[in-house]
Amino acid sequence: MSVAQKVRMERLERIRRFIKTLKANIGEDVNKVVAWFAVTTGLREKVVREYLALLSRAGVVELENRIIKEVHEEKLIG
């Protein structure tokens, strides 16, 4: 497996963990969840916010007034 493939697999695993974290925190302020995930994983908050933006655009995460309303884990391909 090439280095690029390993990096992609690690990124996908982080996104899956982020989705599970979002799902576990439905009804919570997304800013708190993003900050907590960034601290616990060692990722920069900017990166976690990019993940959130991608998931939101893909329809995996639904937000209402910065509150996590719904998470559609099944929409994640792979």
N, CA, C and O atoms as a Tripos MOL2 file, in Angstrom:
@<TRIPOS>MOLECULE
protein
  312   311    78     0     0
PROTEIN
NO_CHARGES

@<TRIPOS>ATOM
      1 N           0.8520   -1.1780    0.0000 N.3       1 MET1
      2 CA          0.0000    0.0000    0.0000 C.3       1 MET1
      3 C           0.8960    1.2390    0.0000 C.2       1 MET1
      4 O           1.8520    1.3380    0.7690 O.2       1 MET1
      5 N           0.5640    2.1670   -0.8710 N.am      2 SER2
      6 CA          1.3760    3.3750   -0.9750 C.3       2 SER2
      7 C           1.0840    4.3260    0.1860 C.2       2 SER2
      8 O           0.0930    4.1780    0.9010 O.2       2 SER2
      9 N           1.9550    5.2840    0.3490 N.am      3 VAL3
     10 CA          1.7870    6.2840    1.4080 C.3       3 VAL3
     11 C           0.5020    7.0840    1.1750 C.2       3 VAL3
     12 O          -0.2310    7.3740    2.1200 O.2       3 VAL3
     13 N           0.2360    7.4340   -0.0680 N.am      4 ALA4
     14 CA         -0.9760    8.2020   -0.3880 C.3       4 ALA4
     15 C          -2.2310    7.4170   -0.0220 C.2       4 ALA4
     16 O          -3.1950    7.9900    0.4850 O.2       4 ALA4
     17 N          -2.2270    6.1150   -0.2740 N.am      5 GLN5
     18 CA         -3.3780    5.2830    0.0850 C.3       5 GLN5
     19 C          -3.5580    5.2250    1.5990 C.2       5 GLN5
     20 O          -4.6840    5.2750    2.0930 O.2       5 GLN5
     21 N          -2.4630    5.1220    2.3290 N.am      6 LYS6
     22 CA         -2.5390    5.0960    3.7930 C.3       6 LYS6
     23 C          -3.1050    6.4030    4.3300 C.2       6 LYS6
     24 O          -3.9220    6.4040    5.2510 O.2       6 LYS6
     25 N          -2.6670    7.5130    3.7520 N.am      7 VAL7
     26 CA         -3.1530    8.8270    4.1820 C.3       7 VAL7
     27 C          -4.6470    8.9420    3.9250 C.2       7 VAL7
     28 O          -5.3890    9.4260    4.7800 O.2       7 VAL7
     29 N          -5.0960    8.4990    2.7500 N.am      8 ARG8
     30 CA         -6.5300    8.5470    2.4290 C.3       8 ARG8
     31 C          -7.3410    7.6750    3.3760 C.2       8 ARG8
     32 O          -8.4170    8.0730    3.8210 O.2       8 ARG8
     33 N          -6.8320    6.4910    3.6860 N.am      9 MET9
     34 CA         -7.5390    5.5870    4.5940 C.3       9 MET9
     35 C          -7.6170    6.1750    6.0000 C.2       9 MET9
     36 O          -8.6500    6.0660    6.6610 O.2       9 MET9
     37 N          -6.5350    6.7960    6.4580 N.am     10 GLU10
     38 CA         -6.5350    7.4290    7.7800 C.3      10 GLU10
     39 C          -7.5240    8.5890    7.8210 C.2      10 GLU10
     40 O          -8.2350    8.7640    8.8100 O.2      10 GLU10
     41 N          -7.5710    9.3750    6.7610 N.am     11 ARG11
     42 CA         -8.5040   10.5060    6.6940 C.3      11 ARG11
     43 C          -9.9500   10.0080    6.7160 C.2      11 ARG11
     44 O         -10.7930   10.5740    7.4130 O.2      11 ARG11
     45 N         -10.2330    8.9600    5.9600 N.am     12 LEU12
     46 CA        -11.5820    8.3970    5.9500 C.3      12 LEU12
     47 C         -11.9610    7.8670    7.3310 C.2      12 LEU12
     48 O         -13.1010    8.0350    7.7640 O.2      12 LEU12
     49 N         -11.0300    7.2370    8.0190 N.am     13 GLU13
     50 CA        -11.3000    6.7290    9.3660 C.3      13 GLU13
     51 C         -11.5730    7.8780   10.3360 C.2      13 GLU13
     52 O         -12.4570    7.7700   11.1860 O.2      13 GLU13
     53 N         -10.8240    8.9720   10.2190 N.am     14 ARG14
     54 CA        -11.0830   10.1400   11.0810 C.3      14 ARG14
     55 C         -12.4680   10.7160   10.8140 C.2      14 ARG14
     56 O         -13.1710   11.1080   11.7450 O.2      14 ARG14
     57 N         -12.8590   10.7650    9.5460 N.am     15 ILE15
     58 CA        -14.1840   11.2840    9.2010 C.3      15 ILE15
     59 C         -15.2650   10.3700    9.7620 C.2      15 ILE15
     60 O         -16.2760   10.8510   10.2740 O.2      15 ILE15
     61 N         -15.0670    9.0660    9.6740 N.am     16 ARG16
     62 CA        -16.0430    8.1280   10.2520 C.3      16 ARG16
     63 C         -16.1610    8.3310   11.7600 C.2      16 ARG16
     64 O         -17.2640    8.3210   12.3050 O.2      16 ARG16
     65 N         -15.0280    8.5140   12.4330 N.am     17 ARG17
     66 CA        -15.0570    8.7640   13.8810 C.3      17 ARG17
     67 C         -15.7680   10.0770   14.1850 C.2      17 ARG17
     68 O         -16.5000   10.1740   15.1700 O.2      17 ARG17
     69 N         -15.5580   11.0800   13.3520 N.am     18 PHE18
     70 CA        -16.2200   12.3680   13.5450 C.3      18 PHE18
     71 C         -17.7320   12.2190   13.3850 C.2      18 PHE18
     72 O         -18.4980   12.8070   14.1490 O.2      18 PHE18
     73 N         -18.1610   11.4380   12.4000 N.am     19 ILE19
     74 CA        -19.5970   11.2030   12.2020 C.3      19 ILE19
     75 C         -20.1920   10.5170   13.4250 C.2      19 ILE19
     76 O         -21.2720   10.8910   13.8820 O.2      19 ILE19
     77 N         -19.5010    9.5220   13.9550 N.am     20 LYS20
     78 CA        -19.9980    8.8340   15.1550 C.3      20 LYS20
     79 C         -20.0730    9.7940   16.3410 C.2      20 LYS20
     80 O         -21.0010    9.7220   17.1470 O.2      20 LYS20
     81 N         -19.1090   10.6780   16.4400 N.am     21 THR21
     82 CA        -19.1230   11.6810   17.5110 C.3      21 THR21
     83 C         -20.3050   12.6250   17.3370 C.2      21 THR21
     84 O         -20.9870   12.9550   18.3080 O.2      21 THR21
     85 N         -20.5480   13.0600   16.1070 N.am     22 LEU22
     86 CA        -21.6920   13.9360   15.8440 C.3      22 LEU22
     87 C         -23.0000   13.2250   16.1810 C.2      22 LEU22
     88 O         -23.9030   13.8130   16.7760 O.2      22 LEU22
     89 N         -23.0870   11.9580   15.7940 N.am     23 LYS23
     90 CA        -24.3080   11.1820   16.0470 C.3      23 LYS23
     91 C         -24.5570   11.0300   17.5480 C.2      23 LYS23
     92 O         -25.7030   11.0630   17.9980 O.2      23 LYS23
     93 N         -23.4950   10.8640   18.3100 N.am     24 ALA24
     94 CA        -23.6210   10.7120   19.7600 C.3      24 ALA24
     95 C         -23.9920   12.0240   20.4430 C.2      24 ALA24
     96 O         -24.4140   12.0240   21.5990 O.2      24 ALA24
     97 N         -23.8370   13.1370   19.7380 N.am     25 ASN25
     98 CA        -24.0920   14.4510   20.3290 C.3      25 ASN25
     99 C         -25.2260   15.2060   19.6410 C.2      25 ASN25
    100 O         -25.2000   16.4350   19.5760 O.2      25 ASN25
    101 N         -26.2140   14.4850   19.1310 N.am     26 ILE26
    102 CA        -27.3770   15.1320   18.5150 C.3      26 ILE26
    103 C         -28.0560   15.9980   19.5700 C.2      26 ILE26
    104 O         -28.2600   15.5750   20.7080 O.2      26 ILE26
    105 N         -28.3970   17.2090   19.1720 N.am     27 GLY27
    106 CA        -29.0290   18.1600   20.0840 C.3      27 GLY27
    107 C         -28.0380   19.0880   20.7670 C.2      27 GLY27
    108 O         -28.4390   19.9990   21.4910 O.2      27 GLY27
    109 N         -26.7470   18.8640   20.5440 N.am     28 GLU28
    110 CA        -25.7010   19.6910   21.1500 C.3      28 GLU28
    111 C         -25.2450   20.7720   20.1670 C.2      28 GLU28
    112 O         -25.4830   20.6800   18.9630 O.2      28 GLU28
    113 N         -24.5930   21.7830   20.7030 N.am     29 ASP29
    114 CA        -24.0050   22.8550   19.8990 C.3      29 ASP29
    115 C         -22.8320   22.2800   19.1040 C.2      29 ASP29
    116 O         -21.9230   21.6820   19.6800 O.2      29 ASP29
    117 N         -22.8530   22.4600   17.7970 N.am     30 VAL30
    118 CA        -21.8280   21.8820   16.9390 C.3      30 VAL30
    119 C         -20.4480   22.4720   17.2350 C.2      30 VAL30
    120 O         -19.4400   21.7890   17.0510 O.2      30 VAL30
    121 N         -20.3820   23.7240   17.6870 N.am     31 ASN31
    122 CA        -19.0890   24.3360   17.9950 C.3      31 ASN31
    123 C         -18.3830   23.5970   19.1270 C.2      31 ASN31
    124 O         -17.1680   23.4070   19.0820 O.2      31 ASN31
    125 N         -19.1320   23.1840   20.1330 N.am     32 LYS32
    126 CA        -18.5480   22.4330   21.2470 C.3      32 LYS32
    127 C         -18.0430   21.0720   20.7820 C.2      32 LYS32
    128 O         -16.9700   20.6260   21.1900 O.2      32 LYS32
    129 N         -18.8210   20.4200   19.9290 N.am     33 VAL33
    130 CA        -18.4390   19.0980   19.4270 C.3      33 VAL33
    131 C         -17.1900   19.2000   18.5550 C.2      33 VAL33
    132 O         -16.2870   18.3690   18.6580 O.2      33 VAL33
    133 N         -17.1400   20.2130   17.7010 N.am     34 VAL34
    134 CA        -15.9680   20.4170   16.8430 C.3      34 VAL34
    135 C         -14.7260   20.6700   17.6960 C.2      34 VAL34
    136 O         -13.6750   20.0760   17.4540 O.2      34 VAL34
    137 N         -14.8420   21.5380   18.6800 N.am     35 ALA35
    138 CA        -13.6990   21.8450   19.5500 C.3      35 ALA35
    139 C         -13.2490   20.6060   20.3130 C.2      35 ALA35
    140 O         -12.0510   20.3400   20.4110 O.2      35 ALA35
    141 N         -14.1940   19.8500   20.8500 N.am     36 TRP36
    142 CA        -13.8520   18.6390   21.6060 C.3      36 TRP36
    143 C         -13.1510   17.6320   20.7050 C.2      36 TRP36
    144 O         -12.1390   17.0530   21.1000 O.2      36 TRP36
    145 N         -13.6780   17.4120   19.4930 N.am     37 PHE37
    146 CA        -13.0830   16.4480   18.5720 C.3      37 PHE37
    147 C         -11.6760   16.8840   18.1740 C.2      37 PHE37
    148 O         -10.7710   16.0550   18.0850 O.2      37 PHE37
    149 N         -11.4910   18.1690   17.9370 N.am     38 ALA38
    150 CA        -10.1690   18.6800   17.5670 C.3      38 ALA38
    151 C          -9.1630   18.4370   18.6880 C.2      38 ALA38
    152 O          -8.0340   18.0170   18.4320 O.2      38 ALA38
    153 N          -9.5660   18.6970   19.9150 N.am     39 VAL39
    154 CA         -8.6520   18.5180   21.0500 C.3      39 VAL39
    155 C          -8.3240   17.0440   21.2600 C.2      39 VAL39
    156 O          -7.1620   16.6940   21.4680 O.2      39 VAL39
    157 N          -9.3300   16.1810   21.2070 N.am     40 THR40
    158 CA         -9.0940   14.7640   21.5020 C.3      40 THR40
    159 C          -8.3360   14.0400   20.4010 C.2      40 THR40
    160 O          -7.6500   13.0550   20.6750 O.2      40 THR40
    161 N          -8.4430   14.5070   19.1610 N.am     41 THR41
    162 CA         -7.7400   13.8430   18.0630 C.3      41 THR41
    163 C          -6.4150   14.5070   17.7130 C.2      41 THR41
    164 O          -5.5890   13.9180   17.0170 O.2      41 THR41
    165 N          -6.2100   15.7260   18.1910 N.am     42 GLY42
    166 CA         -4.9860   16.4440   17.8570 C.3      42 GLY42
    167 C          -5.0540   17.1430   16.5100 C.2      42 GLY42
    168 O          -4.0550   17.6870   16.0400 O.2      42 GLY42
    169 N          -6.2250   17.1340   15.8870 N.am     43 LEU43
    170 CA         -6.3880   17.8350   14.6130 C.3      43 LEU43
    171 C          -6.6000   19.3190   14.8650 C.2      43 LEU43
    172 O          -7.0820   19.7180   15.9250 O.2      43 LEU43
    173 N          -6.2380   20.1260   13.8860 N.am     44 ARG44
    174 CA         -6.5450   21.5540   13.9960 C.3      44 ARG44
    175 C          -8.0470   21.7340   13.8440 C.2      44 ARG44
    176 O          -8.7000   21.0000   13.1020 O.2      44 ARG44
    177 N          -8.5820   22.7090   14.5480 N.am     45 GLU45
    178 CA        -10.0220   22.9610   14.4930 C.3      45 GLU45
    179 C         -10.4580   23.3120   13.0690 C.2      45 GLU45
    180 O         -11.5710   22.9820   12.6600 O.2      45 GLU45
    181 N          -9.5890   23.9760   12.3230 N.am     46 LYS46
    182 CA         -9.9010   24.3330   10.9380 C.3      46 LYS46
    183 C         -10.1640   23.0750   10.1000 C.2      46 LYS46
    184 O         -11.0760   23.0560    9.2730 O.2      46 LYS46
    185 N          -9.3740   22.0460   10.3150 N.am     47 VAL47
    186 CA         -9.5380   20.7900    9.5770 C.3      47 VAL47
    187 C         -10.8690   20.1370    9.9350 C.2      47 VAL47
    188 O         -11.5810   19.6520    9.0560 O.2      47 VAL47
    189 N         -11.2040   20.1250   11.2240 N.am     48 VAL48
    190 CA        -12.4650   19.5250   11.6650 C.3      48 VAL48
    191 C         -13.6440   20.3060   11.0880 C.2      48 VAL48
    192 O         -14.6520   19.7130   10.7020 O.2      48 VAL48
    193 N         -13.5240   21.6240   11.0280 N.am     49 ARG49
    194 CA        -14.6000   22.4380   10.4370 C.3      49 ARG49
    195 C         -14.7430   22.1590    8.9350 C.2      49 ARG49
    196 O         -15.8490   22.2080    8.3960 O.2      49 ARG49
    197 N         -13.6310   21.8710    8.2690 N.am     50 GLU50
    198 CA        -13.6980   21.4940    6.8530 C.3      50 GLU50
    199 C         -14.4290   20.1670    6.6970 C.2      50 GLU50
    200 O         -15.2400   20.0070    5.7840 O.2      50 GLU50
    201 N         -14.1450   19.2120    7.5880 N.am     51 TYR51
    202 CA        -14.8700   17.9380    7.5770 C.3      51 TYR51
    203 C         -16.3630   18.1910    7.7520 C.2      51 TYR51
    204 O         -17.1850   17.6200    7.0350 O.2      51 TYR51
    205 N         -16.7080   19.0510    8.7110 N.am     52 LEU52
    206 CA        -18.1090   19.3640    8.9840 C.3      52 LEU52
    207 C         -18.7670   19.9910    7.7570 C.2      52 LEU52
    208 O         -19.8950   19.6380    7.4140 O.2      52 LEU52
    209 N         -18.0810   20.9090    7.0980 N.am     53 ALA53
    210 CA        -18.6300   21.5580    5.9050 C.3      53 ALA53
    211 C         -18.8780   20.5390    4.7920 C.2      53 ALA53
    212 O         -19.9150   20.5790    4.1300 O.2      53 ALA53
    213 N         -17.9350   19.6350    4.5910 N.am     54 LEU54
    214 CA        -18.1010   18.6050    3.5640 C.3      54 LEU54
    215 C         -19.2770   17.6860    3.8830 C.2      54 LEU54
    216 O         -20.0770   17.3600    3.0060 O.2      54 LEU54
    217 N         -19.3740   17.2750    5.1440 N.am     55 LEU55
    218 CA        -20.4630   16.3850    5.5520 C.3      55 LEU55
    219 C         -21.8110   17.0830    5.4600 C.2      55 LEU55
    220 O         -22.8150   16.4620    5.1120 O.2      55 LEU55
    221 N         -21.8350   18.3530    5.7660 N.am     56 SER56
    222 CA        -23.0740   19.1170    5.6890 C.3      56 SER56
    223 C         -23.5240   19.2650    4.2370 C.2      56 SER56
    224 O         -24.7030   19.0940    3.9280 O.2      56 SER56
    225 N         -22.5840   19.5810    3.3500 N.am     57 ARG57
    226 CA        -22.9130   19.7080    1.9250 C.3      57 ARG57
    227 C         -23.3800   18.3870    1.3280 C.2      57 ARG57
    228 O         -24.2280   18.3630    0.4360 O.2      57 ARG57
    229 N         -22.8170   17.2840    1.8270 N.am     58 ALA58
    230 CA        -23.1780   15.9580    1.3190 C.3      58 ALA58
    231 C         -24.5020   15.4600    1.8980 C.2      58 ALA58
    232 O         -25.0150   14.4270    1.4690 O.2      58 ALA58
    233 N         -25.0490   16.1790    2.8560 N.am     59 GLY59
    234 CA        -26.3180   15.7790    3.4550 C.3      59 GLY59
    235 C         -26.1870   14.7380    4.5460 C.2      59 GLY59
    236 O         -27.1880   14.1650    4.9770 O.2      59 GLY59
    237 N         -24.9710   14.4840    5.0000 N.am     60 VAL60
    238 CA        -24.7540   13.5070    6.0670 C.3      60 VAL60
    239 C         -25.1330   14.1070    7.4130 C.2      60 VAL60
    240 O         -25.6610   13.4130    8.2840 O.2      60 VAL60
    241 N         -24.8630   15.4000    7.5810 N.am     61 VAL61
    242 CA        -25.1530   16.0870    8.8430 C.3      61 VAL61
    243 C         -26.1440   17.2200    8.5730 C.2      61 VAL61
    244 O         -25.9670   18.0140    7.6490 O.2      61 VAL61
    245 N         -27.1840   17.2760    9.3960 N.am     62 GLU62
    246 CA        -28.1510   18.3730    9.3070 C.3      62 GLU62
    247 C         -28.0210   19.2310   10.5480 C.2      62 GLU62
    248 O         -28.0900   18.7390   11.6740 O.2      62 GLU62
    249 N         -27.8300   20.5380   10.3230 N.am     63 LEU63
    250 CA        -27.7030   21.4880   11.4250 C.3      63 LEU63
    251 C         -28.8610   22.4720   11.3800 C.2      63 LEU63
    252 O         -29.3630   22.8110   10.3080 O.2      63 LEU63
    253 N         -29.2740   22.9200   12.5460 N.am     64 GLU64
    254 CA        -30.2970   23.9530   12.6440 C.3      64 GLU64
    255 C         -29.8490   24.9230   13.7260 C.2      64 GLU64
    256 O         -29.8070   24.5730   14.9050 O.2      64 GLU64
    257 N         -29.5140   26.1490   13.3190 N.am     65 ASN65
    258 CA        -29.0000   27.1600   14.2540 C.3      65 ASN65
    259 C         -27.7900   26.6420   15.0320 C.2      65 ASN65
    260 O         -27.6950   26.8250   16.2450 O.2      65 ASN65
    261 N         -26.8740   25.9980   14.3220 N.am     66 ARG66
    262 CA        -25.6210   25.4550   14.8850 C.3      66 ARG66
    263 C         -25.8490   24.3160   15.8830 C.2      66 ARG66
    264 O         -24.9400   23.9540   16.6300 O.2      66 ARG66
    265 N         -27.0490   23.7600   15.8960 N.am     67 ILE67
    266 CA        -27.3540   22.6020   16.7310 C.3      67 ILE67
    267 C         -27.4190   21.3860   15.8070 C.2      67 ILE67
    268 O         -28.0010   21.4580   14.7250 O.2      67 ILE67
    269 N         -26.8270   20.2750   16.2320 N.am     68 ILE68
    270 CA        -26.8480   19.0570   15.4250 C.3      68 ILE68
    271 C         -28.2670   18.4980   15.4680 C.2      68 ILE68
    272 O         -28.7530   18.0780   16.5180 O.2      68 ILE68
    273 N         -28.9130   18.5010   14.3230 N.am     69 LYS69
    274 CA        -30.3070   18.0620   14.2510 C.3      69 LYS69
    275 C         -30.4010   16.5810   13.9130 C.2      69 LYS69
    276 O         -31.1470   15.8390   14.5520 O.2      69 LYS69
    277 N         -29.6400   16.1510   12.9030 N.am     70 GLU70
    278 CA        -29.7210   14.7710   12.4560 C.3      70 GLU70
    279 C         -28.4130   14.3700   11.7800 C.2      70 GLU70
    280 O         -27.7300   15.2020   11.1840 O.2      70 GLU70
    281 N         -28.0730   13.0810   11.8800 N.am     71 VAL71
    282 CA        -26.8770   12.5490   11.2400 C.3      71 VAL71
    283 C         -27.2950   11.3190   10.4440 C.2      71 VAL71
    284 O         -27.8830   10.3830   10.9860 O.2      71 VAL71
    285 N         -26.9840   11.3360    9.1490 N.am     72 HIS72
    286 CA        -27.3300   10.2270    8.2560 C.3      72 HIS72
    287 C         -26.0440    9.4720    7.9110 C.2      72 HIS72
    288 O         -25.4520    9.6810    6.8520 O.2      72 HIS72
    289 N         -25.6320    8.6090    8.8070 N.am     73 GLU73
    290 CA        -24.3790    7.8730    8.6310 C.3      73 GLU73
    291 C         -24.4110    7.0050    7.3770 C.2      73 GLU73
    292 O         -23.3750    6.7720    6.7540 O.2      73 GLU73
    293 N         -25.5870    6.5290    7.0100 N.am     74 GLU74
    294 CA        -25.7100    5.6370    5.8550 C.3      74 GLU74
    295 C         -25.3920    6.3430    4.5370 C.2      74 GLU74
    296 O         -25.1580    5.6750    3.5300 O.2      74 GLU74
    297 N         -25.3790    7.6720    4.5220 N.am     75 LYS75
    298 CA        -25.0760    8.4150    3.2940 C.3      75 LYS75
    299 C         -23.5830    8.4460    2.9850 C.2      75 LYS75
    300 O         -23.1800    8.8330    1.8880 O.2      75 LYS75
    301 N         -22.7660    8.0400    3.9480 N.am     76 LEU76
    302 CA        -21.3240    8.0120    3.7170 C.3      76 LEU76
    303 C         -20.9890    6.7860    2.8800 C.2      76 LEU76
    304 O         -21.3010    5.6590    3.2640 O.2      76 LEU76
    305 N         -20.3670    7.0080    1.7610 N.am     77 ILE77
    306 CA        -20.0070    5.9070    0.8680 C.3      77 ILE77
    307 C         -18.6500    5.3720    1.2840 C.2      77 ILE77
    308 O         -17.7260    6.1300    1.5770 O.2      77 ILE77
    309 N         -18.5470    4.0490    1.3040 N.am     78 GLY78
    310 CA        -17.2510    3.4480    1.6060 C.3      78 GLY78
    311 C         -17.2260    2.7230    2.8310 C.2      78 GLY78
    312 O         -16.1910    2.1680    3.1990 O.2      78 GLY78
@<TRIPOS>BOND
     1     1     2 1
     2     2     3 1
     3     3     4 2
     4     3     5 am
     5     5     6 1
     6     6     7 1
     7     7     8 2
     8     7     9 am
     9     9    10 1
    10    10    11 1
    11    11    12 2
    12    11    13 am
    13    13    14 1
    14    14    15 1
    15    15    16 2
    16    15    17 am
    17    17    18 1
    18    18    19 1
    19    19    20 2
    20    19    21 am
    21    21    22 1
    22    22    23 1
    23    23    24 2
    24    23    25 am
    25    25    26 1
    26    26    27 1
    27    27    28 2
    28    27    29 am
    29    29    30 1
    30    30    31 1
    31    31    32 2
    32    31    33 am
    33    33    34 1
    34    34    35 1
    35    35    36 2
    36    35    37 am
    37    37    38 1
    38    38    39 1
    39    39    40 2
    40    39    41 am
    41    41    42 1
    42    42    43 1
    43    43    44 2
    44    43    45 am
    45    45    46 1
    46    46    47 1
    47    47    48 2
    48    47    49 am
    49    49    50 1
    50    50    51 1
    51    51    52 2
    52    51    53 am
    53    53    54 1
    54    54    55 1
    55    55    56 2
    56    55    57 am
    57    57    58 1
    58    58    59 1
    59    59    60 2
    60    59    61 am
    61    61    62 1
    62    62    63 1
    63    63    64 2
    64    63    65 am
    65    65    66 1
    66    66    67 1
    67    67    68 2
    68    67    69 am
    69    69    70 1
    70    70    71 1
    71    71    72 2
    72    71    73 am
    73    73    74 1
    74    74    75 1
    75    75    76 2
    76    75    77 am
    77    77    78 1
    78    78    79 1
    79    79    80 2
    80    79    81 am
    81    81    82 1
    82    82    83 1
    83    83    84 2
    84    83    85 am
    85    85    86 1
    86    86    87 1
    87    87    88 2
    88    87    89 am
    89    89    90 1
    90    90    91 1
    91    91    92 2
    92    91    93 am
    93    93    94 1
    94    94    95 1
    95    95    96 2
    96    95    97 am
    97    97    98 1
    98    98    99 1
    99    99   100 2
   100    99   101 am
   101   101   102 1
   102   102   103 1
   103   103   104 2
   104   103   105 am
   105   105   106 1
   106   106   107 1
   107   107   108 2
   108   107   109 am
   109   109   110 1
   110   110   111 1
   111   111   112 2
   112   111   113 am
   113   113   114 1
   114   114   115 1
   115   115   116 2
   116   115   117 am
   117   117   118 1
   118   118   119 1
   119   119   120 2
   120   119   121 am
   121   121   122 1
   122   122   123 1
   123   123   124 2
   124   123   125 am
   125   125   126 1
   126   126   127 1
   127   127   128 2
   128   127   129 am
   129   129   130 1
   130   130   131 1
   131   131   132 2
   132   131   133 am
   133   133   134 1
   134   134   135 1
   135   135   136 2
   136   135   137 am
   137   137   138 1
   138   138   139 1
   139   139   140 2
   140   139   141 am
   141   141   142 1
   142   142   143 1
   143   143   144 2
   144   143   145 am
   145   145   146 1
   146   146   147 1
   147   147   148 2
   148   147   149 am
   149   149   150 1
   150   150   151 1
   151   151   152 2
   152   151   153 am
   153   153   154 1
   154   154   155 1
   155   155   156 2
   156   155   157 am
   157   157   158 1
   158   158   159 1
   159   159   160 2
   160   159   161 am
   161   161   162 1
   162   162   163 1
   163   163   164 2
   164   163   165 am
   165   165   166 1
   166   166   167 1
   167   167   168 2
   168   167   169 am
   169   169   170 1
   170   170   171 1
   171   171   172 2
   172   171   173 am
   173   173   174 1
   174   174   175 1
   175   175   176 2
   176   175   177 am
   177   177   178 1
   178   178   179 1
   179   179   180 2
   180   179   181 am
   181   181   182 1
   182   182   183 1
   183   183   184 2
   184   183   185 am
   185   185   186 1
   186   186   187 1
   187   187   188 2
   188   187   189 am
   189   189   190 1
   190   190   191 1
   191   191   192 2
   192   191   193 am
   193   193   194 1
   194   194   195 1
   195   195   196 2
   196   195   197 am
   197   197   198 1
   198   198   199 1
   199   199   200 2
   200   199   201 am
   201   201   202 1
   202   202   203 1
   203   203   204 2
   204   203   205 am
   205   205   206 1
   206   206   207 1
   207   207   208 2
   208   207   209 am
   209   209   210 1
   210   210   211 1
   211   211   212 2
   212   211   213 am
   213   213   214 1
   214   214   215 1
   215   215   216 2
   216   215   217 am
   217   217   218 1
   218   218   219 1
   219   219   220 2
   220   219   221 am
   221   221   222 1
   222   222   223 1
   223   223   224 2
   224   223   225 am
   225   225   226 1
   226   226   227 1
   227   227   228 2
   228   227   229 am
   229   229   230 1
   230   230   231 1
   231   231   232 2
   232   231   233 am
   233   233   234 1
   234   234   235 1
   235   235   236 2
   236   235   237 am
   237   237   238 1
   238   238   239 1
   239   239   240 2
   240   239   241 am
   241   241   242 1
   242   242   243 1
   243   243   244 2
   244   243   245 am
   245   245   246 1
   246   246   247 1
   247   247   248 2
   248   247   249 am
   249   249   250 1
   250   250   251 1
   251   251   252 2
   252   251   253 am
   253   253   254 1
   254   254   255 1
   255   255   256 2
   256   255   257 am
   257   257   258 1
   258   258   259 1
   259   259   260 2
   260   259   261 am
   261   261   262 1
   262   262   263 1
   263   263   264 2
   264   263   265 am
   265   265   266 1
   266   266   267 1
   267   267   268 2
   268   267   269 am
   269   269   270 1
   270   270   271 1
   271   271   272 2
   272   271   273 am
   273   273   274 1
   274   274   275 1
   275   275   276 2
   276   275   277 am
   277   277   278 1
   278   278   279 1
   279   279   280 2
   280   279   281 am
   281   281   282 1
   282   282   283 1
   283   283   284 2
   284   283   285 am
   285   285   286 1
   286   286   287 1
   287   287   288 2
   288   287   289 am
   289   289   290 1
   290   290   291 1
   291   291   292 2
   292   291   293 am
   293   293   294 1
   294   294   295 1
   295   295   296 2
   296   295   297 am
   297   297   298 1
   298   298   299 1
   299   299   300 2
   300   299   301 am
   301   301   302 1
   302   302   303 1
   303   303   304 2
   304   303   305 am
   305   305   306 1
   306   306   307 1
   307   307   308 2
   308   307   309 am
   309   309   310 1
   310   310   311 1
   311   311   312 2
@<TRIPOS>SUBSTRUCTURE
     1 MET1         2 RESIDUE 1 A MET
     2 SER2         6 RESIDUE 1 A SER
     3 VAL3        10 RESIDUE 1 A VAL
     4 ALA4        14 RESIDUE 1 A ALA
     5 GLN5        18 RESIDUE 1 A GLN
     6 LYS6        22 RESIDUE 1 A LYS
     7 VAL7        26 RESIDUE 1 A VAL
     8 ARG8        30 RESIDUE 1 A ARG
     9 MET9        34 RESIDUE 1 A MET
    10 GLU10       38 RESIDUE 1 A GLU
    11 ARG11       42 RESIDUE 1 A ARG
    12 LEU12       46 RESIDUE 1 A LEU
    13 GLU13       50 RESIDUE 1 A GLU
    14 ARG14       54 RESIDUE 1 A ARG
    15 ILE15       58 RESIDUE 1 A ILE
    16 ARG16       62 RESIDUE 1 A ARG
    17 ARG17       66 RESIDUE 1 A ARG
    18 PHE18       70 RESIDUE 1 A PHE
    19 ILE19       74 RESIDUE 1 A ILE
    20 LYS20       78 RESIDUE 1 A LYS
    21 THR21       82 RESIDUE 1 A THR
    22 LEU22       86 RESIDUE 1 A LEU
    23 LYS23       90 RESIDUE 1 A LYS
    24 ALA24       94 RESIDUE 1 A ALA
    25 ASN25       98 RESIDUE 1 A ASN
    26 ILE26      102 RESIDUE 1 A ILE
    27 GLY27      106 RESIDUE 1 A GLY
    28 GLU28      110 RESIDUE 1 A GLU
    29 ASP29      114 RESIDUE 1 A ASP
    30 VAL30      118 RESIDUE 1 A VAL
    31 ASN31      122 RESIDUE 1 A ASN
    32 LYS32      126 RESIDUE 1 A LYS
    33 VAL33      130 RESIDUE 1 A VAL
    34 VAL34      134 RESIDUE 1 A VAL
    35 ALA35      138 RESIDUE 1 A ALA
    36 TRP36      142 RESIDUE 1 A TRP
    37 PHE37      146 RESIDUE 1 A PHE
    38 ALA38      150 RESIDUE 1 A ALA
    39 VAL39      154 RESIDUE 1 A VAL
    40 THR40      158 RESIDUE 1 A THR
    41 THR41      162 RESIDUE 1 A THR
    42 GLY42      166 RESIDUE 1 A GLY
    43 LEU43      170 RESIDUE 1 A LEU
    44 ARG44      174 RESIDUE 1 A ARG
    45 GLU45      178 RESIDUE 1 A GLU
    46 LYS46      182 RESIDUE 1 A LYS
    47 VAL47      186 RESIDUE 1 A VAL
    48 VAL48      190 RESIDUE 1 A VAL
    49 ARG49      194 RESIDUE 1 A ARG
    50 GLU50      198 RESIDUE 1 A GLU
    51 TYR51      202 RESIDUE 1 A TYR
    52 LEU52      206 RESIDUE 1 A LEU
    53 ALA53      210 RESIDUE 1 A ALA
    54 LEU54      214 RESIDUE 1 A LEU
    55 LEU55      218 RESIDUE 1 A LEU
    56 SER56      222 RESIDUE 1 A SER
    57 ARG57      226 RESIDUE 1 A ARG
    58 ALA58      230 RESIDUE 1 A ALA
    59 GLY59      234 RESIDUE 1 A GLY
    60 VAL60      238 RESIDUE 1 A VAL
    61 VAL61      242 RESIDUE 1 A VAL
    62 GLU62      246 RESIDUE 1 A GLU
    63 LEU63      250 RESIDUE 1 A LEU
    64 GLU64      254 RESIDUE 1 A GLU
    65 ASN65      258 RESIDUE 1 A ASN
    66 ARG66      262 RESIDUE 1 A ARG
    67 ILE67      266 RESIDUE 1 A ILE
    68 ILE68      270 RESIDUE 1 A ILE
    69 LYS69      274 RESIDUE 1 A LYS
    70 GLU70      278 RESIDUE 1 A GLU
    71 VAL71      282 RESIDUE 1 A VAL
    72 HIS72      286 RESIDUE 1 A HIS
    73 GLU73      290 RESIDUE 1 A GLU
    74 GLU74      294 RESIDUE 1 A GLU
    75 LYS75      298 RESIDUE 1 A LYS
    76 LEU76      302 RESIDUE 1 A LEU
    77 ILE77      306 RESIDUE 1 A ILE
    78 GLY78      310 RESIDUE 1 A GLY
